Amino acid sequence: LHITVNDPAGVAWVRIAYTYAGESRVRALQLHAGTWQAGTWTLDFPLGAVVRQATAMACDALFNEMAQEIAW
């Protein structure tokens, strides 16, 4: 899973929330390429038949948060 986030204030964290086997889970992504202001965050993630829908979440250094539902 690759998520690109751009924020001039700097991204504090990027996480993904999903449900697996009836249990809600949250995992943190790691900055893979770029900078804290404009970078690609990645995570090995069970796509497809295992997890069909998730919510990407991010927070910047000023505590502004965003969430975007993703499905495949």
PyMOL commands that set and color helices and strands:
alter all, ss='L'
color gray80, all
select strands_A, chain A and resi 2-6+11-20+23-28+30-34+38-42+53-60+65-71
alter strands_A, ss='S'
color yellow, strands_A
deselect
rebuild
show_as cartoon
